[in-house]
Amino acid sequence: MHDQTLNAPSSPPPSSEASVIHRIDAVDAAEQRLDQIATRTAGQSQRKAANSVDSILDQVRKDGDQALMALTQQFDGFVPDPLQVPCTDLQDAWDATPANLRDALELAHRRIQDFHQRQKPLDLDVKGVHGERLGRRWRPVQAAGLYVPGGRASYPSTVLMNAVPARAAGVERLVMVTPGGSDGTVNRTVLAAAHLAGVREVYRIGGAQAIAALAYGTQTIPRVDVISGPGNIYVTLAKKAVYGQVGIDSLAGPSEVLVIADASANVTQVAADLLAQAEHDPLAAAILLTTAPSLAEALPAELEQQLQKHPREAICRQSLQEWGLVVVCDNLETCAALSDRFAPEHLELLVERPRMLADRIQQAGAIFIGPWSPEAVGDYLAGPNHTLPTCGAARYSGALSVETFMRHTSLIEFSREALDATGGAVVELAGSEGLHSHANSVKVRLR
């Protein structure tokens, strides 16, 4: 789940004056449009933003806390003095949270924690044919930086989805950064979620300057080993720039949902699920692939009905008109093929036999199976992580996980027998590469 503007559109969307969402009935045209949607975050504006990010990173690396103060005043309108949110504020936020919301946060925390604790990888120890021991040992990183975005909304769910897997991995130090409001205060429910998840170190800074502080360290904020969490274009480009000095979870773009539906789908549910994605951001993509022309025909009116008095109507309309899409397909196989081409972040299957179709799908960040599994349950409390690959990245990556906050070390222990049996091959291979001392380091032992 991401609420951000990663970039300006890569190409203008087709005109959609007659309907809140564009419809295509030809597969070739649908493929072309899906490709445009998948690459909607590429363009000149990203290169311009990268220059600003480089300048911000240099400022923080050079001036530390002083740069954080100046940049936060420049971009957010307040001086974060002190930078750190007092620990007592986290406890106070939890105590002040209404009971029903506390119960919901605790339920989400339990479910997310239960699922992620099961992900922890096991060490590997293998005994070879010549008595050698080979292994892989997993250990947590020492410190993780968690970015929780502000802006159009606040996200306690993002706190849980980042802090819980880090805790399950065994990370000792969790550092959360999140933008304050115009008066410098951090959203109370975000602080309550941090308290619940065991985060005790929170700084009220955001943007590229917060990523710089986590990556390089300042007088107040010691550097971390891994940075996770979504953000706007500046946050994403900053994560890209500091990768290598620290690890990162992913380069998340604007959010997207693709719904595959047949004649059994309920148009009210389909419209609600598309709007649940569209309300994130003007660049969010909400896509329906359906074998039912009647569903495609009924959808625009249903969207209009649900948009009446919608608190985020303007955002929804822009998202649907620019990046929404309805495609009528001849069969579910065509729907599946188009979906795999797009590799959606979220994929909903509102069809008669959803499990069978889920087995057919090859590329998706998360699959929501059947009419009782709306994407929103994954955003908040189903258990699997809601930080997922976007913009086609599901072709090669998956959700944030416990392993994001761990690293593995290879263990190699040869015996004399093992080196006697294999050393000749090492000498031959080293010789083929012209590496004399590589070969000699084995020869001196074999003598």
Residue, then its C-alpha position, 0 to 999 in steps of 0.5 A: m500500500h503506497d500513497q505517493t506521487l513517484n513522478a509525473p505521467s510518462s505519456p498523456p492518458p486517453s481522453s475519457e470525457a464520457s466516463v469516469i473510467h476508460r474502456i478498451d475491448a481490443v486486446d492489442a490496445a489493452e496491452q499497449r495501455l497496460d504498458q503505458i500504465a506500468t511505466r507511468t513513473a518514468g520521465q524528465s521530472q524524475r531526472k529534475a527531482a534527482n538533482s534536488v535529492d543529490s543536493i539534499l543528501d550532500q547537505v545532510r552528509k556535510d551539516g548533519d542536524q543543522a541541515l535537517m533543521a533547515l530543510t524541514q523548515q524549508f519543506d515542511g514549515f517548522v523547525p524540528d527542535p528537538l528532532q526526536v519525539p519523546c518516548t513519553d509521547l508514544q505512551d501518551a498517544w497509546d493511552a489516548t487512543p480510543a478503545n475501539l481503535r486500540d483493539a483494531l491495532e492490537l488485532a492487526h499487530r497480532r495477525i501480522q506478527d504471527f505471519h511474519q514470525r513464521q517467515k524467519p529463515l533457518d540456518l543451513d548446514v550440509k556435510g559434503v561427500h569428502g567430510e567438508r561442512l558447508g552452511r549458511r547462517w542468518r543474522p539480523v541487521q543491527a539497526a533498521g530505519l523505518y520511513v512512515p509517510g505523511g502528506r495526504a494521510s497518515y499510516p499507522s498500518t505502515v508502522l506495523m508492516n515495517a516494524v513487525p517484520a524487523r522485530a521478528a528478524g531480531v533487529e535490536r534498534l528500530v529508528m522511525v522517521t515520519p514527517g510532522g504536521s505544520d506545527g511539528t506534531v506527529n499523528r497520534t495514531v502513528l505514534a500509538a502504533a509505534h508504541l505497540a510495535g516496540v519502536r522507541e526511537v522516533y524522529r519528526i523528519g521526512g523527505a530525502q533529508a530523513i533518508a540521508a540521516l538514516a543512511y549517513g547518520t548525524q550528531t543526533i541520529p546514528r546511521v542504520d543498516v537497512i531502510s524500509g518504507p514507502g514515500n514520495i518521489y524524493v524519498t524513493l530517489a534518495k533510497k536509490a541514491v544511498y543504496g550500497q551504503v545501506g540496504i533498502d527494501s525496494l523502490a516503491g512507486p504509486s499503488e495499483v490494483l488489477v481486478i479479474a472478474d467474471a459474470s459472478a462478480n458484484v458490480t458494487q464490490v468491484a467499484a468499491d475495490l477500484l475506488a479503494q485503490a484510486e483514493h490513494d493518489p492521483l497516480a494510483a492505477a485501478i484496472l478491471l479485466t472482465t469476461a462480462p460485458s454487462l459488468a463493464e457497462a454497469l461499472p461507470a454508473e456504480l462508480e459515479q454513485q459511490l463517488q457522490k459525497h466521497p471525501r477524496e472524490a477529486i483524487c479518485r476522479q483524477s486517478l480513474q480518468e488518467w490511470g483507470l482502465v476497463v478491458v473486456c476479454d473473451n475468456l479468463e485465459t486472456c485476462a490472466a495473460l494480460s495480468d501477468r504482462f502487467a504484473p500488478e501489485h495487488l490482484e483480486l480474483l472475483v470469479e467463480r473458481p478463484r483458486m484455479l485462476a490463482d494457480r494460473i497467475q505467475q506474476a503478482g505482488a499479492i493475490f486476493i482470492g474470492p469475493w470475501s478477500p478485498e484488498a483492504v484486508g491485506d492493507y491492514l490485518a490479513g497478515p502478509n506484508h502490504t509493502l509490495p512491488t509496483c510498476g511491474a516489479a512483481r516480475y522479479s521481486g516480492a513483498l517486504s519480509v523478515e529477510t529484508f532485515m536479515r543477512h546471511t553468511s556462508l560457512i565453509e569448512f574443508s578437511r584435508e581429505a576434502l582439499d586433497a580430493t578437490g584441490g587439483a580442480v581448483v588449481e586448474l580453474a585458477g590457472s585458466e583465469g591466470l591467477h597464480s597465487h590463487a592456485n598456489s594457495v592450494k598447492v602449498r597445502l597439497r604438498 
